[in-house]
Amino acid sequence: MHHADILSLLRLAGQDHEKEPSGFPGTMGPAALLIVRLWVSGHLCPGPWTEPYDLARLPRRETEAYNLGIRLAIISAHNNASAACLRSLAKAGHEVILVGLMGMPNFVFRSRYCRKKTLVPDPSSDLTGFLAATESIDAEALLPCSEPTAMALAGNPRAIGPGHAVMLRLSDKLYVARRARAFGITTPDTSDSEEFVAERWPVFLKSRMSHIPKGNGFIKGTRWSPRNPDEAIEIIRSNSELMPIAQERVQGPAWGISLLMWGGRARAGFAHRRIREVPASGGPSSAAESIPLPTDTFRRLESWLSEEGFAGLVMCEFKGEYLIEVNPRPWGSLPLAIIAGIDFPKLLVDCWAGQPPSGLPGYRVRVKAHWLKGELAHLASCESLGMALKGFFGILRPWPIFNFSLDDPWPALWEIAVSLRPTRPLPTSP
Protein backbone atom coordinates (compact mmCIF):
# COMPACT_ATOMS: atom_id res chain seq x y z
CA MET A 1 0.00 0.00 0.00
CA HIS A 2 1.03 3.63 0.17
CA HIS A 3 2.93 3.91 3.43
CA ALA A 4 3.31 7.69 3.40
CA ASP A 5 -0.47 8.06 3.17
CA ILE A 6 -1.09 5.60 5.98
CA LEU A 7 1.55 7.00 8.33
CA SER A 8 0.18 10.52 7.92
CA LEU A 9 -3.33 9.26 8.66
CA LEU A 10 -2.15 7.39 11.74
CA ARG A 11 -0.37 10.48 13.04
CA LEU A 12 -3.45 12.58 12.42
CA ALA A 13 -5.72 10.02 14.08
CA GLY A 14 -3.54 10.07 17.18
CA GLN A 15 -3.58 13.82 17.60
CA ASP A 16 -5.94 15.53 20.00
CA HIS A 17 -6.88 18.69 18.14
CA GLU A 18 -8.08 21.09 20.77
CA LYS A 19 -8.28 24.06 18.45
CA GLU A 20 -11.65 24.28 16.73
CA PRO A 21 -11.69 25.09 13.01
CA SER A 22 -11.82 28.73 12.12
CA GLY A 23 -15.02 30.07 10.68
CA PHE A 24 -17.32 28.17 13.06
CA PRO A 25 -18.98 29.66 16.11
CA GLY A 26 -17.85 28.38 19.46
CA THR A 27 -21.41 27.55 20.44
CA MET A 28 -24.75 27.12 18.74
CA GLY A 29 -26.67 29.03 21.42
CA PRO A 30 -28.52 27.89 24.54
CA ALA A 31 -31.00 25.12 23.91
CA ALA A 32 -33.57 26.84 26.10
CA LEU A 33 -33.51 29.96 23.94
CA LEU A 34 -33.97 27.86 20.81
CA ILE A 35 -36.97 26.07 22.31
CA VAL A 36 -38.57 29.37 23.41
CA ARG A 37 -38.07 30.89 19.96
CA LEU A 38 -39.61 27.86 18.28
CA TRP A 39 -42.55 27.89 20.70
CA VAL A 40 -43.25 31.60 20.25
CA SER A 41 -43.01 31.33 16.47
CA GLY A 42 -45.58 28.55 16.46
CA HIS A 43 -43.21 25.81 15.31
CA LEU A 44 -43.25 23.93 18.61
CA CYS A 45 -46.71 23.03 19.88
CA PRO A 46 -48.53 19.99 21.32
CA GLY A 47 -50.18 18.98 18.04
CA PRO A 48 -47.12 18.23 15.88
CA TRP A 49 -45.25 16.58 18.74
CA THR A 50 -48.06 14.14 19.48
CA GLU A 51 -48.67 13.46 15.78
CA PRO A 52 -45.21 13.90 14.19
CA TYR A 53 -46.27 12.49 10.84
CA ASP A 54 -49.27 14.78 10.26
CA LEU A 55 -47.63 16.50 7.29
CA ALA A 56 -50.57 18.84 6.74
CA ARG A 57 -49.66 20.64 9.97
CA LEU A 58 -46.17 21.57 8.85
CA PRO A 59 -45.49 25.30 9.27
CA ARG A 60 -44.89 27.21 6.04
CA ARG A 61 -42.33 29.99 6.08
CA GLU A 62 -41.90 32.73 3.54
CA THR A 63 -38.24 32.74 2.57
CA GLU A 64 -36.15 34.42 -0.08
CA ALA A 65 -37.27 34.03 -3.68
CA TYR A 66 -35.40 31.42 -5.67
CA ASN A 67 -34.22 31.70 -9.22
CA LEU A 68 -35.38 28.20 -10.08
CA GLY A 69 -32.90 26.09 -11.99
CA ILE A 70 -33.25 22.37 -12.67
CA ARG A 71 -36.42 20.67 -11.50
CA LEU A 72 -35.21 17.56 -9.69
CA ALA A 73 -36.46 15.04 -7.16
CA ILE A 74 -34.49 13.86 -4.14
CA ILE A 75 -35.52 10.28 -3.45
CA SER A 76 -35.49 9.57 0.33
CA ALA A 77 -36.31 11.92 3.19
CA HIS A 78 -35.16 9.94 6.22
CA ASN A 79 -31.36 10.31 6.38
CA ASN A 80 -28.51 12.81 6.63
CA ALA A 81 -27.67 12.53 2.94
CA SER A 82 -31.14 13.62 1.82
CA ALA A 83 -31.15 16.54 4.27
CA ALA A 84 -27.76 17.70 2.97
CA CYS A 85 -28.81 17.36 -0.67
CA LEU A 86 -32.07 19.23 -0.10
CA ARG A 87 -30.39 22.21 1.56
CA SER A 88 -27.55 22.33 -0.94
CA LEU A 89 -29.68 22.15 -4.08
CA ALA A 90 -32.44 24.46 -2.83
CA LYS A 91 -29.85 27.09 -1.90
CA ALA A 92 -28.26 26.65 -5.34
CA GLY A 93 -31.56 27.73 -6.91
CA HIS A 94 -32.92 24.39 -8.09
CA GLU A 95 -36.58 23.43 -7.82
CA VAL A 96 -36.53 20.42 -5.54
CA ILE A 97 -39.24 17.84 -4.94
CA LEU A 98 -38.58 15.81 -1.79
CA VAL A 99 -39.76 12.22 -2.14
CA GLY A 100 -40.18 10.23 1.07
CA LEU A 101 -40.67 6.49 1.42
CA MET A 102 -43.85 5.08 2.93
CA GLY A 103 -43.28 3.64 6.38
CA MET A 104 -40.05 5.57 6.96
CA PRO A 105 -39.52 8.44 9.47
CA ASN A 106 -39.30 11.15 6.83
CA PHE A 107 -37.96 13.85 9.13
CA VAL A 108 -36.47 15.86 6.26
CA PHE A 109 -40.07 16.79 5.32
CA ARG A 110 -39.76 19.22 8.26
CA SER A 111 -37.05 21.27 6.58
CA ARG A 112 -37.79 24.88 5.66
CA TYR A 113 -36.38 24.07 2.22
CA CYS A 114 -38.99 21.38 1.60
CA ARG A 115 -41.40 23.23 -0.70
CA LYS A 116 -42.82 20.22 -2.55
CA LYS A 117 -43.08 16.69 -1.26
CA THR A 118 -44.65 13.36 -1.97
CA LEU A 119 -44.54 9.78 -0.74
CA VAL A 120 -43.80 6.64 -2.76
CA PRO A 121 -43.63 2.95 -1.80
CA ASP A 122 -40.42 1.71 -0.19
CA PRO A 123 -38.46 -0.23 -2.85
CA SER A 124 -37.26 -2.66 -0.17
CA SER A 125 -40.78 -4.06 0.10
CA ASP A 126 -42.53 -2.90 -3.11
CA LEU A 127 -40.06 -2.37 -5.92
CA THR A 128 -42.73 -2.43 -8.64
CA GLY A 129 -44.82 0.19 -6.84
CA PHE A 130 -41.75 2.35 -6.23
CA LEU A 131 -40.73 2.32 -9.89
CA ALA A 132 -44.26 3.12 -11.05
CA ALA A 133 -44.57 6.00 -8.56
CA THR A 134 -41.19 7.54 -9.41
CA GLU A 135 -41.99 7.30 -13.12
CA SER A 136 -44.90 9.69 -12.56
CA ILE A 137 -42.82 12.32 -10.72
CA ASP A 138 -42.60 15.50 -12.79
CA ALA A 139 -38.86 16.16 -12.60
CA GLU A 140 -35.97 16.44 -15.04
CA ALA A 141 -33.65 14.43 -12.81
CA LEU A 142 -33.87 11.96 -9.92
CA LEU A 143 -31.26 11.86 -7.14
CA PRO A 144 -31.56 8.74 -4.94
CA CYS A 145 -30.13 9.18 -1.44
CA SER A 146 -30.31 5.69 0.06
CA GLU A 147 -28.92 2.36 -1.06
CA PRO A 148 -32.26 0.67 -1.91
CA THR A 149 -33.44 3.70 -3.93
CA ALA A 150 -30.06 4.01 -5.67
CA MET A 151 -30.10 0.32 -6.62
CA ALA A 152 -33.72 0.52 -7.79
CA LEU A 153 -33.07 3.57 -10.00
CA ALA A 154 -29.64 2.57 -11.32
CA GLY A 155 -29.78 2.79 -15.09
CA ASN A 156 -32.91 4.95 -15.12
CA PRO A 157 -32.35 7.63 -17.79
CA ARG A 158 -33.42 10.39 -15.38
CA ALA A 159 -31.39 9.13 -12.42
CA ILE A 160 -28.14 10.92 -11.58
CA GLY A 161 -25.82 8.04 -10.85
CA PRO A 162 -24.24 4.87 -12.22
CA GLY A 163 -25.75 2.32 -14.55
CA HIS A 164 -27.38 -0.82 -13.19
CA ALA A 165 -24.46 -3.20 -13.85
CA VAL A 166 -21.92 -0.79 -12.36
CA MET A 167 -24.08 -0.27 -9.28
CA LEU A 168 -24.38 -3.99 -8.68
CA ARG A 169 -20.64 -4.59 -9.10
CA LEU A 170 -19.59 -1.85 -6.69
CA SER A 171 -22.21 -2.90 -4.14
CA ASP A 172 -20.72 -6.42 -4.16
CA LYS A 173 -18.14 -6.54 -1.35
CA LEU A 174 -16.50 -9.69 -2.70
CA TYR A 175 -16.07 -8.14 -6.15
CA VAL A 176 -14.66 -4.94 -4.60
CA ALA A 177 -12.15 -6.87 -2.46
CA ARG A 178 -10.82 -8.69 -5.51
CA ARG A 179 -11.04 -6.07 -8.24
CA ALA A 180 -9.48 -3.15 -6.35
CA ARG A 181 -6.21 -5.05 -5.99
CA ALA A 182 -5.64 -4.77 -9.74
CA PHE A 183 -5.19 -1.02 -9.22
CA GLY A 184 -2.75 -1.30 -6.31
CA ILE A 185 -5.37 -0.83 -3.60
CA THR A 186 -4.94 -3.10 -0.58
CA THR A 187 -8.02 -5.07 0.51
CA PRO A 188 -8.59 -7.74 3.17
CA ASP A 189 -8.52 -11.36 2.06
CA THR A 190 -12.16 -12.23 1.37
CA SER A 191 -13.94 -15.38 0.22
CA ASP A 192 -17.34 -17.04 0.09
CA SER A 193 -15.93 -20.54 0.67
CA GLU A 194 -16.12 -22.56 3.88
CA GLU A 195 -12.51 -23.69 3.44
CA PHE A 196 -11.36 -20.08 3.76
CA VAL A 197 -12.86 -19.89 7.26
CA ALA A 198 -10.79 -22.80 8.54
CA GLU A 199 -7.62 -21.68 6.76
CA ARG A 200 -7.72 -17.98 7.73
CA TRP A 201 -9.36 -18.02 11.16
CA PRO A 202 -10.05 -15.62 12.88
CA VAL A 203 -12.47 -14.05 10.40
CA PHE A 204 -15.75 -12.21 10.59
CA LEU A 205 -18.76 -12.66 8.34
CA LYS A 206 -20.91 -10.15 6.51
CA SER A 207 -23.44 -10.15 3.72
CA ARG A 208 -22.02 -9.84 0.26
CA MET A 209 -24.27 -6.79 -0.34
CA SER A 210 -25.78 -4.32 2.12
CA HIS A 211 -29.14 -4.68 0.35
CA ILE A 212 -29.71 -7.90 -1.57
CA PRO A 213 -32.21 -7.96 -4.47
CA LYS A 214 -34.91 -10.52 -3.80
CA GLY A 215 -38.32 -10.86 -5.41
CA ASN A 216 -40.15 -7.54 -5.47
CA GLY A 217 -37.68 -5.72 -3.25
CA PHE A 218 -34.49 -6.00 -1.23
CA ILE A 219 -33.49 -7.70 2.00
CA LYS A 220 -31.06 -5.97 4.30
CA GLY A 221 -27.66 -7.54 4.79
CA THR A 222 -26.07 -8.09 8.17
CA ARG A 223 -22.82 -8.94 9.95
CA TRP A 224 -21.83 -11.80 12.24
CA SER A 225 -18.99 -12.26 14.73
CA PRO A 226 -18.66 -16.05 15.11
CA ARG A 227 -16.79 -17.39 18.13
CA ASN A 228 -15.16 -20.30 16.34
CA PRO A 229 -14.80 -21.78 12.84
CA ASP A 230 -17.60 -24.30 13.32
CA GLU A 231 -20.04 -21.55 14.24
CA ALA A 232 -18.91 -19.51 11.22
CA ILE A 233 -19.51 -22.42 8.85
CA GLU A 234 -22.95 -23.02 10.37
CA ILE A 235 -23.84 -19.35 9.80
CA ILE A 236 -22.77 -19.60 6.16
CA ARG A 237 -24.83 -22.75 5.59
CA SER A 238 -27.99 -21.51 7.33
CA ASN A 239 -28.13 -17.98 5.90
CA SER A 240 -27.68 -18.53 2.18
CA GLU A 241 -30.24 -15.86 1.22
CA LEU A 242 -28.13 -13.26 3.07
CA MET A 243 -25.09 -14.26 0.97
CA PRO A 244 -22.47 -14.47 3.77
CA ILE A 245 -18.81 -13.94 2.93
CA ALA A 246 -15.80 -14.34 5.21
CA GLN A 247 -13.18 -11.61 5.58
CA GLU A 248 -9.94 -11.52 7.51
CA ARG A 249 -9.97 -9.25 10.55
CA VAL A 250 -7.93 -6.08 10.04
CA GLN A 251 -7.05 -3.28 12.44
CA GLY A 252 -6.46 0.43 12.05
CA PRO A 253 -8.19 3.81 12.08
CA ALA A 254 -11.46 4.07 10.19
CA TRP A 255 -11.44 6.67 7.44
CA GLY A 256 -12.80 7.27 3.98
CA ILE A 257 -12.26 8.94 0.61
CA SER A 258 -15.24 10.42 -1.23
CA LEU A 259 -15.26 11.19 -4.93
CA LEU A 260 -17.46 12.81 -7.52
CA MET A 261 -16.81 10.93 -10.75
CA TRP A 262 -18.03 12.30 -14.07
CA GLY A 263 -16.86 11.82 -17.62
CA GLY A 264 -14.25 9.24 -16.63
CA ARG A 265 -12.41 11.42 -14.11
CA ALA A 266 -12.70 12.71 -10.54
CA ARG A 267 -14.26 16.17 -10.36
CA ALA A 268 -14.03 16.47 -6.56
CA GLY A 269 -12.40 14.57 -3.71
CA PHE A 270 -12.63 14.61 0.07
CA ALA A 271 -11.23 12.55 2.95
CA HIS A 272 -12.38 12.14 6.52
CA ARG A 273 -11.63 10.02 9.56
CA ARG A 274 -14.16 8.63 12.00
CA ILE A 275 -13.88 9.95 15.53
CA ARG A 276 -16.79 7.91 16.89
CA GLU A 277 -18.94 5.24 15.29
CA VAL A 278 -22.38 3.76 15.81
CA PRO A 279 -22.38 1.18 17.20
CA ALA A 280 -19.22 1.89 19.15
CA SER A 281 -17.73 -1.41 17.97
CA GLY A 282 -17.75 -0.16 14.37
CA GLY A 283 -20.18 1.29 11.86
CA PRO A 284 -21.23 4.62 10.34
CA SER A 285 -19.73 7.84 11.69
CA SER A 286 -21.42 9.55 14.60
CA ALA A 287 -18.56 12.07 14.66
CA ALA A 288 -15.96 12.70 11.97
CA GLU A 289 -13.15 15.06 10.95
CA SER A 290 -11.91 16.21 7.56
CA ILE A 291 -8.32 15.18 6.82
CA PRO A 292 -5.89 15.84 3.96
CA LEU A 293 -6.67 13.92 0.79
CA PRO A 294 -4.16 11.04 0.32
CA THR A 295 -3.26 11.82 -3.27
CA ASP A 296 -1.84 8.47 -4.34
CA THR A 297 -4.77 6.45 -2.97
CA PHE A 298 -7.21 8.98 -4.43
CA ARG A 299 -5.71 8.63 -7.92
CA ARG A 300 -5.78 4.84 -7.73
CA LEU A 301 -9.46 4.95 -6.81
CA GLU A 302 -10.07 7.38 -9.66
CA SER A 303 -8.41 5.01 -12.15
CA TRP A 304 -10.42 2.05 -10.91
CA LEU A 305 -13.79 3.86 -10.89
CA SER A 306 -13.08 5.28 -14.34
CA GLU A 307 -12.34 1.77 -15.60
CA GLU A 308 -15.67 0.62 -14.11
CA GLY A 309 -17.50 3.38 -15.97
CA PHE A 310 -18.80 4.86 -12.74
CA ALA A 311 -20.48 8.29 -12.69
CA GLY A 312 -21.87 9.93 -9.57
CA LEU A 313 -21.02 10.19 -5.88
CA VAL A 314 -19.15 7.44 -4.05
CA MET A 315 -17.56 7.00 -0.63
CA CYS A 316 -14.82 4.40 -0.17
CA GLU A 317 -14.37 3.08 3.39
CA PHE A 318 -10.94 2.15 4.72
CA LYS A 319 -9.62 0.61 7.91
CA GLY A 320 -5.93 1.28 8.23
CA GLU A 321 -4.44 0.55 4.82
CA TYR A 322 -7.32 -1.70 3.73
CA LEU A 323 -10.24 -0.76 1.51
CA ILE A 324 -13.26 -2.35 3.21
CA GLU A 325 -16.17 -1.44 0.96
CA VAL A 326 -17.57 1.08 -1.52
CA ASN A 327 -20.81 3.07 -1.15
CA PRO A 328 -21.83 4.19 -4.67
CA ARG A 329 -24.38 6.81 -3.53
CA PRO A 330 -24.65 9.87 -1.25
CA TRP A 331 -23.36 8.80 2.19
CA GLY A 332 -24.27 9.54 5.80
CA SER A 333 -21.41 11.91 6.65
CA LEU A 334 -21.93 13.94 3.46
CA PRO A 335 -22.80 17.05 5.54
CA LEU A 336 -19.21 17.11 6.87
CA ALA A 337 -17.84 17.53 3.35
CA ILE A 338 -20.23 20.41 2.70
CA ILE A 339 -19.29 22.09 5.99
CA ALA A 340 -15.61 21.72 5.09
CA GLY A 341 -16.14 23.34 1.67
CA ILE A 342 -16.93 20.58 -0.86
CA ASP A 343 -20.58 20.95 -1.90
CA PHE A 344 -20.91 17.52 -3.50
CA PRO A 345 -24.66 17.70 -4.32
CA LYS A 346 -24.31 21.03 -6.13
CA LEU A 347 -21.22 19.89 -8.01
CA LEU A 348 -22.96 16.65 -9.01
CA VAL A 349 -25.94 18.48 -10.49
CA ASP A 350 -23.56 20.93 -12.20
CA CYS A 351 -21.83 17.98 -13.86
CA TRP A 352 -25.17 16.48 -14.90
CA ALA A 353 -26.10 19.85 -16.42
CA GLY A 354 -22.85 19.95 -18.42
CA GLN A 355 -20.97 22.40 -16.18
CA PRO A 356 -18.33 20.37 -14.31
CA PRO A 357 -15.74 22.19 -12.17
CA SER A 358 -12.53 23.08 -13.99
CA GLY A 359 -10.33 21.56 -11.29
CA LEU A 360 -10.46 19.74 -7.97
CA PRO A 361 -12.00 22.09 -5.37
CA GLY A 362 -10.11 22.51 -2.11
CA TYR A 363 -11.49 22.13 1.40
CA ARG A 364 -10.56 22.85 5.01
CA VAL A 365 -8.98 20.08 7.08
CA ARG A 366 -9.48 19.37 10.78
CA VAL A 367 -13.11 20.42 10.53
CA LYS A 368 -15.16 18.28 12.91
CA ALA A 369 -18.90 17.61 12.93
CA HIS A 370 -21.21 15.04 14.46
CA TRP A 371 -24.62 13.43 14.11
CA LEU A 372 -26.70 13.99 17.24
CA LYS A 373 -28.89 10.89 17.01
CA GLY A 374 -25.84 8.81 16.12
CA GLU A 375 -23.95 10.16 19.12
CA LEU A 376 -26.76 9.09 21.45
CA ALA A 377 -26.78 5.65 19.83
CA HIS A 378 -22.98 5.51 20.23
CA LEU A 379 -23.34 6.11 23.98
CA ALA A 380 -25.98 3.41 24.27
CA SER A 381 -23.69 0.89 22.56
CA CYS A 382 -20.54 1.56 24.61
CA GLU A 383 -19.26 -1.58 26.33
CA SER A 384 -17.36 0.19 29.12
CA LEU A 385 -17.93 3.16 31.40
CA GLY A 386 -14.68 4.75 30.24
CA MET A 387 -15.74 4.62 26.59
CA ALA A 388 -19.16 5.99 27.49
CA LEU A 389 -17.69 8.91 29.45
CA LYS A 390 -15.30 9.72 26.61
CA GLY A 391 -18.21 9.69 24.18
CA PHE A 392 -20.39 11.78 26.48
CA PHE A 393 -17.85 14.57 26.81
CA GLY A 394 -17.21 14.37 23.08
CA ILE A 395 -20.89 15.00 22.39
CA LEU A 396 -20.69 18.21 24.42
CA ARG A 397 -18.12 19.72 22.09
CA PRO A 398 -19.65 22.60 20.10
CA TRP A 399 -19.09 21.08 16.66
CA PRO A 400 -21.51 21.55 13.77
CA ILE A 401 -24.26 18.92 13.63
CA PHE A 402 -24.76 16.92 10.41
CA ASN A 403 -28.43 17.69 9.82
CA PHE A 404 -28.90 20.77 12.01
CA SER A 405 -28.55 24.46 11.24
CA LEU A 406 -29.87 27.51 13.07
CA ASP A 407 -31.94 28.55 10.07
CA ASP A 408 -33.29 25.00 9.61
CA PRO A 409 -33.36 23.18 12.97
CA TRP A 410 -36.42 21.00 12.50
CA PRO A 411 -35.00 17.95 10.68
CA ALA A 412 -32.50 17.21 13.47
CA LEU A 413 -34.98 17.94 16.26
CA TRP A 414 -37.67 15.86 14.61
CA GLU A 415 -35.30 12.94 14.07
CA ILE A 416 -34.47 12.92 17.79
CA ALA A 417 -38.14 13.28 18.80
CA VAL A 418 -39.21 10.41 16.56
CA SER A 419 -36.39 8.15 17.76
CA LEU A 420 -37.44 8.69 21.40
CA ARG A 421 -41.08 7.85 20.78
CA PRO A 422 -42.40 4.31 21.36
CA THR A 423 -42.47 2.31 18.15
CA ARG A 424 -45.78 2.52 16.34
CA PRO A 425 -46.96 1.91 12.76
CA LEU A 426 -46.14 4.72 10.39
CA PRO A 427 -48.73 6.09 7.95
CA THR A 428 -48.52 5.18 4.29
CA SER A 429 -49.77 8.48 2.91
CA PRO A 430 -49.26 12.18 3.74
N, C-alpha and C positions, 0 to 999 in steps of 0.2 A: 504494500500500500504506500501511501505518500506520507512518510514519517514526519516531515516538517509540518504538514497540515495537522496531523494528529497530536504532535507534541504541543503545538500552539494552542490547540483546543483543550488539551489536558491542563496546560498552565492557566488558561482562562477559566476553566471550570473550577479550579482550585482557589481562585482569588475570591476575596470577599469585598466586593465593590460597595463601599459605603456611600460614595458620592452618587447622588441621583443624577440622571441625565438632564442636561440643560434644556430649557424650553418647556419643562413640565412644572406645574405648580406643586408646591410641597404638600398640599392637602387638597382634597376635593370638597371641603366645607363640612360643617357639622351635619350629621344625619338628621338631627332634630329639626334644623332649619329647613332642610330639604323636604321633610315630611310635612311641616307646617305650610310651606309654599305650595306643595301639591294639593293639600287639603283645601286651602283658601281658593286656589284656582279651579277647584272642582274636579281635579283629576284623581283624587283619593277619597272615596266615599264607600259606604257599606255595600251598595249594590254591586259594583264591579268586583269587589273582593270576595263576596259570597258566591257570585256567578262569574268566574273569570273568563268563561268562554262565550259570554253573551256579546258577540261582536257588534251588535247594533248599538250598544251603549258606549262604544269607544268615543272619547272626546275628539273633536275636530278642531284643529288649530289653523288659523290663517297665517301662513308663512310667506316668505319672499316668493315672488313670481319666478317661474323657471322658464328658461328658453329651451323648450323641449327638443331633445335630440332623437336618438333611436328609441323606438317603442319596443321594450323587451320585457320578458317575464323571468323572474327569479323563482326557480322551482325548489321549494322547501322554505319553511318559515319557523323552524324549531331548533336552529343551531347558530353558533357564533359566526359561521361562514356566511349564512344568509343575511344575518344582521349587518355584517361588514359590507357585503355586496350591495345591499339596499342603500345604506348611507352613502357609500362611495358613488354609486351610479346616479342616485337622485341628486346629490350635490354637483355632479358633473353635468347635469342638465338633461339627463335621459328620462323618458317617460317609463316608469317602472310599474309593472303589475306583479304583486307579491302573491305567489301561489302556495298555499299551505296544503298539507296532507291530512286527510280525514283520520281522526283518531290520534293525532299527534298534538302535543302542547305547543301550538303555534304562537309563541310569545312575541315573535317579531311583528305580528299583526298590530301590536301596541305601539310601534314606532311612529313618531311624528312624520316620518318620511313615507309611511305606508298610505298612499292616496287611493290605490285601487288594489283590491284583493279578491281572491276566490279560493275555493277548496276543490281538490281533486282526490280521487281514491289513492290510497297508499300502494305504490307498485309492489311492495313486499308481499301484499296479500291479494291484490287485484291488478295485475299488470295490464290486462286487456282494458279494464275500465280507465286506468291511468292514461294509457296511450290515446284512447278515444277522447278523454277530457282535455288532454294537452293539445290535441290536434285542433280543437275548437277555440283555443285561446288566440285572441286577436293580437299578435305580437310579431315583430320582424325576426326576433331572435329569442331563444330559450337558453337560460343559464342554470343548469342543475347544480344544487349545492349540497347534496348528500350522495353517498355511494349508490344506494338503490336507484335514485332518480337519474344519476349520471350513467349507470349501466343500462337503464331502461331507454334512455334517450340517445345513447351512443350511436352515431351513424345517422341520426335524424338530420335532414338538411337544414333545419332551423337551429339546431343545437350548437352552442359554442363549446367545442370540445373534440375529443378524438373520435375516430371511427369505431365501429363495434368490435372488429377484430383486435385492434390496438388496445382498446379498453379491457377486453378480456385477458389479453396477454399480460398487461402490466398489473392487473388485479390478481394474477396467479403468482403466489409467493414462491412456488417451486420453480416456475419459469424465470422469475426475477433472479433468484439465487444462482441459477445456472448461466443465464444469458449475460448478466452484468460482468461476469468474470472475463468475457471476451474483450472487454474494453478496459481492463486493468483495474476494475473495482472489486475490492475484497468483499466476499459474502460468506456467511457461515455455511458449513457443510450441511446439506439438506437432502432428504430423501423421503419417498413414500413407501419404502420397503421395510418389512419387519426385521430383516437381517441387519439393516443399518442400526436399529435400536440396540441390538446386542453388541454389535461391533464398536459403536461410538458412545456407549453409555458413559456419563449421564447426558440425557437429552431432554428437551421438552417438546410437547406436541401442540400444534395449532392447526386450524382449518386452512386448507389450501387457498381459500378466498374468504374475505371478510363477509361477503354476501354471495351466496351460492344460488345460481338460477335453478329453480325447481318448479315445474308445472306452470301455474299462472302467477308466479311471483318469485320471491327470493327467501331463502332461509339464512338466518344470521349465523356466521361462523363463531367459533369459540376457541379457548385455549385450555390445555390441561397440563398439570405438573405431576406426572406419575412418580411414585416413590421407588419403583424398581422396574427392571426391564419387562417382567411378566405382566405387571399392571399396564405398562405402556402398550404392549402387544394386544392385550385384551381391549384397551380403549380403541385401538386402530380397527380391530375386527368388529367391534360392536357399534361403531359410529360411522359406517361407510358413507352415509348420506352427507355427513359433515366433512368428508374428504380430509381426514387427518394426515399431516405430514410431520416427520420428526426433524428437529434441527438441533445442532450442537449448541450448548450453552456458551454464550460469550459475555464478557464483562467490559465495562467502560462507560464513560459519560454518554447520556442520550442527547442527540442533537439532530438537526435536519438541514437539508438544503432544498429551497423552493425555487422553481423555475417557471417562467412564462415562455413556452415554446411556440413559435409561429414561423411558418415559411422555412422550416428546416434549421432554425437557429434559435438560440436563447435571446429573448428580448429584455429579460429582467431576471435577476437572481438575488437571493436573500438567504442568510443562514441564521439559525438560532440554536440555543441550547436549552434543555429543559431544567428548570430549577426544582420544580416539584411536579409530581405526576399523580394521576388518579386512575386506578388505585395507587397507593403509595408504593406498592411492589413493582409498578411499571405499567404505563399506559399513556393516554393523551396528556398533554401539558395542562397543569392547572396554574403554573407560573413559568414564564420563559423570558429569555434575554437574547437580544440581537448580538451576533458575534461577527467578526470579519469573515468574508466569503473565502473559503479555501479554493483558490483559483484552479489548482490542478484537478481536484476532485470535481469541481463544477464543470470544467471543460470535458472531462471524461463522461459525465452524465449527459452533457449536451450532445456529444457525439453519439452516445447510445440512443438517446431519445430521438435524435434526428434520423438515425438508421431505422428506428421503429416506425417512423412516420407520425410521431405524436405531435399534436397541436392542442394547446390549452394550458391550464394550470396544473402543476404537479408538485407534491412534496415528497422528498425522499428521506426516509428515516434511517438514522445510523445509531449504532451503539459501539463506542470506541472507533475502531477502524472499519467496522463491518456494516455494510448496507443490509438492513433488516427487511424493509419492504418499501413499496412505492404506492402513494395515494394519488391517482390520476384525476384529481378534482379539487375544488376549493377545500381547504383543510381548517381544522378547529382553531389553530392559533394564527389564522390569517390576519386578525386585527392587529397583532403585534407588528407585522410587516408594514401595515398602513401607518401605524403610529410612528414607526421608525423612518418612514419616508418613501416606501415602495407601495404605491397604490395599485396593487395587482388587478383588482376588478376593472378599474378605469383603463389601465393599459391593455387588458385583454380585449375589452370592447373596442378600444382604439385600433388594435390589430385587426379585429374582425371587420371593422369599417374601412380598412385599407390605410390606416395611419399609424403604423408601428413607430416606436421610439427610434431615434437615430443611433443611439448607443445605450449601453447598460446604465440605468439610473443608479446613483449612489444612495446610501442610507446611513443613518447614525448607528453606531455600535454601542453596546452596553445600555441600551434602552430596555427596561424591564416592564412587564405588564402581567396581569393575572386574570383568571376567570373565577368570579366569586363563587358560583355554585360548585365549580370544580375544586376550589380550595376547601370548601366545607366537606365535600366528599373525600378529599385527601385526608383531612383530619379524622373522619370517621373510619378510614381504612388503615390508620397507623397501627403498627403492631407493638409499639413500645411507647411509654410515657415520654421519653426523651425526644423521639421523632415527632410525637404529637405537639409537644411544647415548641419545638423548633418550627413546625408548620404554623402553629398558632401565632407566634410572634412575626413570622413571615407574612401572614395574611394582613397584619396591622400596618405593614409598610405602605406608604401613600403612593403606590404605583398606579398607572392607568389600568382600568378594568376593560377586558376584552369587548364586552357588549354594552358598556355603560358610557354615557357622556352627559354632561350637565344640561345640554340642550335637548337630550333625548334619553331620559333615564328609564322610561317605562319597560323596554325589553328586559333589561337586567333585573329590575325589581319584580316584574311579573314572572320571570323564570324562577326566581327564588320563592315567591309566593306559591306558585303552582307546585314546586318540588316539596314544599312543607305541608301541603294539603294531603289528607288521606286519599288513597287511590280510589278513583271512581270512574265509571265509563265516560268517555269523551264523546261529544256530539259529532255527528257525521255531516252536518251542514251548518252554515253560518246563521 
